[in-house]
Every structure is written in structure tokens, then in C-alpha cells.
Amino acid sequence: MRIIAGEARGRPLVAPIGTETRPTRDMVREALFDILAGYVEGARILDGFAGSGALALEALSRGALHATLIENAPKALAAIRRNIRELRMSDRTLVLPMDFERAARKLQGERARFDIMLLDPPYRMEPGKQADMLAELCAPGAMIALEHARAVSPIVSPPLVLVKSRAYGDTALSFYIREESA
């Protein structure tokens, strides 16, 4: 696993040992960032279910301003911290070592807003449950990118509106924006 583009292009990343996480394949990560190309520069990133931190670190390498990474698995946290240290990106990252719902409530309380949310939850998790939490964390014009099993239908949960979905083997990427209230 490596950084694909930007200032840290080609730099290796470590993945957590074990089966608690499922790293996003380079091909899927490249497709994700091709779709997000116009959104990344200067963006505030939320990487929920961060695993190795590869998605957030790729975004930072491509010009994102700051990334908040949420992860609660100890081995994944160790990999994230090592990757951040090795890439010298600690000044542009915040790691929240807790489960996603607790972290989202904490960020809501701080009135945090993100331009891009990168979500790669465990495939056994129902991603629609977090739709309201996600909507509250959206900055105006925010984009949410959800990686999920191809066999799972994308979230259909206002105020999130599906704008694009692409499949890559048994993995799918779905992209959402927050529907603004009238």
C-alpha cells in the first residue's frame, strides 16, 4: 500500500495486522480521488473508520488542508499513528481513538464541519444509520464518499442525496451531498 499522488506520492503505508480492517485497494482509492479531484484542494477531511489512515493521508498528499481520522481498533490506531509520523503530517491531522458514533457526537458538539467525508465502515454495518449525524457535520457543498459492498444498496436517507455510484469488482463507491433545506 502506498500514497498514489501528490506531495507524498509513492511513499509506503503500513496496514494494520489482522482482519479487523479492510484496506481500500489502490485501484479503488485512485478511482475515489479521480472523482473527488475538484473537491480535495484546501478541504477539511473526515475519515471515519480510518483503518490505516490511507484515505485521509492520500487527501492530505493531494492538497487537503486538514484531516480528522476516527478509528477505535488498537492495531489500526497504531498503523495510523505510524503512517502520520512517517509522512510527517501530524500538524495537519487529528486522530480520535473512539467509535464513529461517539466521535460524531463529539464533533457535533464542537460544531465541526467537513468538506469531504470519507467513510469505509465494516461491510456488516448498516451505513444509513449515521445519515443524520453525517448531515450535521457537512460544510456547505460537502461531499460524502461511502465505500461499501457492491451487493448493498446505497443509502437513500434525506437529507443526503446520492449523486453518483460506481462499482469496482465487489466494492462500490457512492457519493452524496447534503440536500439544503428550502
N, C-alpha and C positions, 0 to 999 in steps of 0.2 A: 504494500500500500504506500502511496506517495502523494505529494501535492502535485496537481496536474498543471496549474498555470499560475502566473503572477510572480510576485517577488520571491516566493519560496519554491518555485517550480522545480520539480524533480527531487525535492527533499523527502526522505523516507519518514513514514509514520509507523508507530508501533500500535498493534491492536491488542485488546485485552485477551489474555489467555482464557480458554474455556468456552462454554456455549451460552453464557448469559447475554451476549450481544451478537448482533449480526451485522458486520461491517458492510457499508454500501460499496458495491463493486465500482471500480474505477470507471467502467463504461457508463453506469447509471449516474455516477457523480458528475461525469463530463456532460452527459445529456441534461442533467438538472441545471448545471451552471450555464449551459448554452441557452436554455430557456430563460434563466434569470439574468442574463447578461446585462440588460439595461437597468437593472434594479440594484446591483451589488455595490457599485462605487459610492462610498460615503454612507452606506447603510448601517443601521443598528440591527444586529442579528440576534435572534433567539434560536438556539439549537437545543430543542427538547429531546430527551432520550439520546444524549450525545454520544454514547459508546466510546469511540476513540477520540472524538472531537474533530474527525476528518472534515465534516461538512462546514463547521464554523471556521476551522483553520483554512480551508480552501477559500471561503468567502473573504477572510482577512487577507490572504495572499493576493486576492483579486481586487483589493481596494476597499473592503468594508471598513467602517470606522471603528466598531466595537462589537464584541460577541459575548453573549451570556450563554453559558453551557449548563444544562441541567442533566444530572446523572446521579443515580444512587447506588450502583453496583461498585463495590470496593475495587475490583480489578480494573474496571473501566475507568474509575476515577484516577487510579494510578497511571494508566495509559494516557489519559487526557493531560494530567499534570506534566508527565514526561514530554509529551508532544509539544505542549505550550512552551516548556523550558527549552527544549532543543531548537524550536523555531524562533525563540526569543520574542514571543508575543504576549508575555504576561502583562504588559502595560495596556493591552487592548482587549483583555479578557476578564470575565468574572465567572467563576465556577460555583454553582450552587449544588452542594452534595446532599440532595434530597429527592424525594419522588416528585413527579411532574405536577400533580395537583397542589401539593404543599408549596412548591416553588412558584406556581402560577398565582396562588393566593398572596404570597409574599410580594411578588412583583406588582400585582394589582394594588396592594396596599401602599406601595411606593409610587404608584401612578406611572410605572414604566411603560414605555411604548416602543414597539419594534417595527422596522420597515420590512423585514423579512423574517419569517418563522420557518425553520427547517425541522420537520418532525419525522422521525423514523421510529415509531413505537413498536414494541414487540407485536408480531403479527397476530398473537392471540388476544390482544387488547382491542376493544371497540373504540376507534378513534373519534366517533361522533360525540361521545360523552363530554369531550373537552371543548366543543364548539363555542359555547358561551364564554368560557374562560379565554379562549384564543381571541375571540372578537374584542374583548375588553383590552387586550394587550396590543391591538393593532394601532399603529400610527395611521394618519390619513394616507390612503393609497397603498397600504401594506399588502404584501403578497405572502401567502402561506403555501408552502410546498410540503406535501404529505407523501411519504413513501409507504406503500402497503402491498399486500399480496394481490396479484392480478385477479385472483378469484373473488376478492372482496370488492363490493361496490363502493365508489367514492362517497364521502359524506354528503348528504343533502340535508343541511341544517341551517336555516336562516339564523343569524344574518350573514353566514358565509355562503358565497356564491361560487360554484365550480366554474372556472373559466377555461380549463384545459386539462386533459388527461392523456397520458402516454404509457404504453406498456413496453417492457424490456424483458423478454422471457417471462418468468413467473413473478416478476416485480413490476409494479405500476407506480407512476408519479402522478399525483393530482394536485392542481394549482387552484387556489382560491383567493378571492378578495373579499373584503367586508362590504356588504351592501350598506350604503349610507341611509339613515332614516330620512324620511321626507319632512 
